[in-house]
Amino acid sequence: MRARFLPLALAVLLGGCGVPADEVPRPVRVPPGPFPVPVTVSPTTSEGRVDETLCFVRDDRMVRVLRRTDSLPSVDVHLQHLLAGPGAQERDDGLSSALTGTVTLAGARLDGGVAEVDVRAVGDETGRNDGVLAFGQIVCTLTARGDVDRVSFRRAGQPLDVPRADGSLTREPLTAADYAVLTLDR
C-alpha cells in the first residue's frame, strides 16, 4: 500500500511547487540594478555597459576598436572621442589616426539616420596624404552606431566634396561600404 501511495503523494506535493497560472498577462517589473554584465576585456576594451566603436588606422587600413562606456554618447561627443585619438594601449598596438592635421571639425549632429558633420578645414599640414582615411575613420565610426545609417559632410553650411576609398569625390551621404576595402577585421 505504501508503494502505491508514495508516487501519488509525490505528484501532489510537486504539483504545488510551480508558478501559478494567471488568467491574463501581467507586466514584469525589472528588479533594481545594477546588473552584472559579463565583459571580456581586451587590451583595447575598458569596463562599461555599451560598446562605443572607434575606427583608427594601422598600416593604411582602418581598424574598429570597441571601448566600453556607461552609455552611448551623442554623435558630437562620439566624434570628439574619435578626434582624441587612440589611447596608450591602442597606440602600443600600432594604431594611429589619420585625422590629425588632415581635417578640422566644428561638430556633428544627428538628423534622422544621417550624421551631419561640420568641417571647418581640410588640409595636409603633416605632409601625409590621409584624406581618404580621415573621412573613412569618421564614417566608419559614426555608422557603427545603431542610430546612424549615413554620414554627410558640410563646410560653411554647404555640402562638401569628400573622397571615397575608390578615389572618387561625392557630396552625397556616405556609408561604411564606401570605405570597406580600407577596413581590416581585427
C-alpha positions as CSV (number, residue, x, y, z in Angstrom):
1,M,0.0,0.0,0.0
2,R,2.8,2.4,0.8
3,A,4.5,1.7,-2.5
4,R,1.3,2.9,-4.3
5,F,0.7,5.9,-2.1
6,L,4.2,7.3,-2.3
7,P,4.1,8.2,-6.0
8,L,0.7,9.8,-5.6
9,A,1.8,11.8,-2.6
10,L,4.9,13.0,-4.5
11,A,2.8,14.0,-7.5
12,V,0.5,16.1,-5.3
13,L,3.4,17.8,-3.5
14,L,5.4,18.5,-6.6
15,G,2.3,19.8,-8.4
16,G,2.1,22.6,-5.9
17,C,5.7,23.8,-6.4
18,G,5.1,25.5,-9.8
19,V,4.4,29.1,-10.7
20,P,0.7,29.8,-10.6
21,A,-1.0,30.5,-13.9
22,D,-2.6,33.9,-14.4
23,E,-5.8,34.5,-16.2
24,V,-4.4,37.5,-18.1
25,P,-0.9,38.6,-18.9
26,R,0.7,40.9,-16.3
27,P,3.7,43.2,-16.6
28,V,7.0,42.1,-15.4
29,R,8.9,44.6,-13.2
30,V,12.6,44.9,-13.7
31,P,14.4,44.3,-10.4
32,P,16.6,47.1,-9.1
33,G,20.1,47.1,-10.7
34,P,22.9,47.4,-11.4
35,F,23.1,44.2,-13.2
36,P,26.3,42.3,-13.6
37,V,27.4,42.4,-17.2
38,P,29.9,39.8,-18.4
39,V,32.7,41.7,-20.0
40,T,35.5,40.2,-22.0
41,V,38.3,42.7,-21.7
42,S,40.8,43.0,-24.4
43,P,43.7,45.4,-24.4
44,T,41.6,48.0,-26.3
45,T,38.4,47.5,-24.2
46,S,37.7,49.1,-20.9
47,E,34.9,48.4,-18.5
48,G,31.3,49.7,-19.2
49,R,27.9,48.7,-20.4
50,V,27.7,49.9,-24.0
51,D,30.1,49.3,-26.9
52,E,31.4,52.5,-28.5
53,T,33.1,51.8,-31.8
54,L,36.0,54.0,-32.9
55,C,37.9,53.4,-36.2
56,F,41.6,54.0,-36.1
57,V,44.4,53.3,-38.6
58,R,47.1,50.6,-38.8
59,D,49.2,50.2,-41.9
60,D,47.0,52.4,-44.1
61,R,43.9,50.4,-43.1
62,M,41.1,51.2,-40.7
63,V,40.6,49.0,-37.6
64,R,37.5,49.0,-35.5
65,V,38.1,49.3,-31.8
66,L,35.5,48.8,-29.1
67,R,35.5,50.8,-25.9
68,R,33.0,50.1,-23.2
69,T,31.1,53.2,-21.8
70,D,28.3,53.6,-19.4
71,S,26.0,55.0,-22.1
72,L,26.2,55.7,-25.8
73,P,27.4,59.4,-26.2
74,S,25.8,61.9,-28.5
75,V,27.0,61.9,-32.1
76,D,29.1,65.0,-31.4
77,V,30.7,63.6,-28.2
78,H,31.4,60.2,-30.1
79,L,33.2,62.2,-32.7
80,Q,35.2,64.0,-30.1
81,H,36.3,60.6,-28.7
82,L,37.5,59.7,-32.2
83,L,39.3,63.1,-32.6
84,A,41.1,62.5,-29.3
85,G,42.9,59.6,-31.0
86,P,43.9,56.1,-29.8
87,G,44.7,55.6,-26.1
88,A,48.1,54.5,-24.9
89,Q,47.4,50.7,-25.2
90,E,45.9,51.2,-28.6
91,R,49.0,53.2,-29.7
92,D,51.1,50.3,-28.3
93,D,49.1,48.0,-30.6
94,G,50.2,50.1,-33.6
95,L,47.0,52.2,-34.0
96,S,47.1,55.8,-35.0
97,S,44.7,58.4,-36.5
98,A,44.7,59.9,-40.0
99,L,42.6,62.9,-38.7
100,T,45.5,64.8,-37.1
101,G,46.3,67.7,-39.4
102,T,44.0,66.4,-42.1
103,V,40.5,67.5,-41.1
104,T,39.4,70.1,-38.6
105,L,35.9,69.6,-37.4
106,A,33.4,72.0,-35.9
107,G,30.9,69.4,-34.6
108,A,28.2,67.0,-35.6
109,R,24.5,66.4,-35.2
110,L,22.0,63.7,-36.0
111,D,19.2,64.4,-38.4
112,G,17.1,61.3,-38.8
113,G,19.6,58.5,-39.6
114,V,22.1,60.9,-41.1
115,A,25.0,62.3,-39.0
116,E,25.8,65.7,-40.4
117,V,29.5,66.6,-39.7
118,D,30.5,70.3,-39.9
119,V,34.0,70.6,-41.3
120,R,36.0,73.7,-40.5
121,A,39.0,73.0,-42.7
122,V,40.6,70.3,-44.9
123,G,44.3,70.4,-45.2
124,D,47.5,68.4,-45.1
125,E,49.7,70.1,-42.5
126,T,51.7,67.0,-41.7
127,G,52.9,66.0,-45.2
128,R,50.7,62.9,-45.0
129,N,48.0,62.2,-47.7
130,D,45.4,60.8,-45.4
131,G,42.2,62.5,-46.6
132,V,40.5,59.3,-47.6
133,L,41.4,57.5,-44.4
134,A,40.5,60.6,-42.3
135,F,37.0,60.8,-43.8
136,G,36.8,57.0,-43.7
137,Q,37.5,57.0,-40.0
138,I,34.7,59.4,-39.3
139,V,32.2,57.4,-41.5
140,C,33.3,54.0,-40.1
141,T,33.0,55.3,-36.5
142,L,29.6,57.0,-36.8
143,T,27.9,54.4,-38.9
144,A,28.8,51.8,-36.3
145,R,26.1,53.4,-34.2
146,G,22.6,52.0,-34.3
147,D,21.1,55.4,-34.9
148,V,23.3,56.4,-37.8
149,D,22.9,55.0,-41.3
150,R,24.8,57.6,-43.3
151,V,27.2,60.5,-42.8
152,S,27.2,63.8,-44.7
153,F,29.8,66.5,-44.6
154,R,29.3,70.3,-44.8
155,R,31.5,73.3,-44.7
156,A,30.1,76.8,-44.2
157,G,26.6,75.3,-44.5
158,Q,27.3,73.8,-48.0
159,P,27.7,70.1,-48.9
160,L,31.4,69.2,-49.1
161,D,33.1,67.0,-51.7
162,V,34.5,64.1,-49.8
163,P,36.8,61.3,-51.1
164,R,35.7,57.7,-51.1
165,A,38.0,54.7,-50.9
166,D,37.9,54.4,-54.7
167,G,39.3,57.9,-55.1
168,S,36.0,59.5,-56.4
169,L,34.5,62.5,-54.8
170,T,30.9,62.8,-53.6
171,R,28.7,65.3,-51.9
172,E,26.2,62.6,-51.1
173,P,25.9,61.0,-47.6
174,L,28.4,58.1,-47.2
175,T,28.2,54.7,-45.6
176,A,30.8,52.3,-44.2
177,A,30.5,50.4,-47.5
178,D,32.2,53.4,-49.3
179,Y,35.3,52.5,-47.3
180,A,35.0,48.7,-46.9
181,V,38.2,48.0,-48.9
182,L,40.2,50.0,-46.3
183,T,38.7,48.3,-43.3
184,L,40.5,45.4,-41.6
185,D,38.8,42.9,-39.4
186,R,40.6,42.8,-36.1
